[in-house]
Amino acid sequence: MLCFFYYNPSHFPCHLVLISGSSSGRRSQTTQLYNSHKMPKKLLLVDVDCGLDDAQALMMALAAPEVEILGITCCFGNTTAENVCRNVLRVLQVCKRMEISVVAVGPLTNLALAAKMDPTLPKKINKLYIMGGNMEGRGNRTVCAEFNFYLDPEAAYIVTNEFTCPIFIAALEFTWENSLTMEYFRNWVEQDTDKARFMKKITAKWQQKHGFVSYDSYAMAAAIDESIVTEYLECAVSVELHGRYARGMLVLDTEDKWKKQQKVVLMKKCNLEKFKERLWAALQ
């Protein structure tokens, strides 16, 4: 039996997190040395049957500034796979790596299934950033539904109704209203880098109706730097499942008629200069 626990290192860069103790000064010096030389990080996928020595090895990796842990897989050995997962969570907790944010930029199928398999999952997520849904009943897949929510409305319903973590949504209209110019897009892909040449090649036949809209990048940018989004709307939401025309549409309760305790945060306005800087840097 193999279970998988995913840790997002970008939320807590290893070289910025120091574990307190008698050797904290020594770790700080190591961190400063690493930062001054700007050495590339070693990417690790760690497979454990987490007993005492596994915990020690894992804590060593978490404290190493030159290491980025991409994921931790848990297998039976010292104890059952379930206990191994619990032990790994204990290690992450003591190393202050428990606040994991999730960015979902496709249909929400995996998140919904994961929550059904483990009902405690929504409580383990620090923040959830979603690109999907709509705020004004306008769609790009059907008349009333956005692409991601329409492809799996039941999953979108589960996530928006059953997840208790803070949810931030970059809806379709938000991305349209904060689009960039095609002039920016052309300059963006004309940078003299391999990344830019790759992007120019894969977007050669990409048709845009609303200017340059990098739909999923808005949710990612907000997860990286929340100050990029400058205005929000907070309200309860749900997803229409049975409508003849509106299946998959995100429904907003702006007047709080449902009296739902759980609210989501819908992005409304964006600091486009900061957003453009993030996109530009992505191809450098």
Sequence and secondary structure as in RCSB ss.txt:
>XXXX:A:sequence
MLCFFYYNPSHFPCHLVLISGSSSGRRSQTTQLYNSHKMPKKLLLVDVDCGLDDAQALMMALAAPEVEILGITCC
FGNTTAENVCRNVLRVLQVCKRMEISVVAVGPLTNLALAAKMDPTLPKKINKLYIMGGNMEGRGNRTVCAEFNFY
LDPEAAYIVTNEFTCPIFIAALEFTWENSLTMEYFRNWVEQDTDKARFMKKITAKWQQKHGFVSYDSYAMAAAID
ESIVTEYLECAVSVELHGRYARGMLVLDTEDKWKKQQKVVLMKKCNLEKFKERLWAALQ
>XXXX:A:secstr
 EEEE   TTTS GGG    STTHHHHHHHHHHHHHHT   EEEEEEE  SHHHHHHHHHHHH TTEEEEEEEEE
SSSS HHHHHHHHHHHHHHTT   EEEEE S SHHHHHHHHH TTHHHHEEEEEEE   SSS  SSSSS  HHHH
H HHHHHHHHHH  S EEEE HHHHHHT B HHHHHHHHTSSSHHHHHHHHHTTT   SSSB  HHHHHHHHHH 
GGGEEEEEEEEEEE  S TTTTT EEEETT  S  S  EEEEEEE HHHHHHHHHHHT 
